[in-house]
């Protein structure tokens, strides 16, 4: 005889599976609609044409540069910060405040980071609308994620390996 708990677990599992299938179907139908509607317009020349000719190649290259420079800035700072927090810092009030600040930075909406980057890097530091201004802004935005991820990964390493 099936118990009430097993029945409830099976029912909830079935509901979750049905929800997963429904979300996946909606996602794939949206992607299929986009691909079908853009079938005549999306071509190899569209991707590699200059912007003046209606292509998107400069935007693709600029996005690549932006991501590369922001990772070049944020990865070393984030990894070193996580190593310091995990290995060398104690549990002092200053370190607790620093961890709270990192957690708070992770919850700030991206529009706030964008406005901060516009104000600080474009206006105050006079970078203008450049890859450097965008990369510094994006670096600040991904820094809390890198710090927390590396710190949690370091916590899983046994003391014998350190």
Buried (B, 14 or more C-beta within 10 A) or exposed (E): EEEEEEEEEEEEEEEEEEEEEEEEEEEEEEEEEEEEEEEEEEEEEBEEBEEEEEBBBEEEEEEEBBBEBBBEBBBEBBBEBBBBBBEEBEEEEEBEEBBEEBEEBBEEEEEEBBEBBBEBBBEEEEBEEEBBBBBBBBBBBBBBBBBBEBBEEBEEEEEEEE
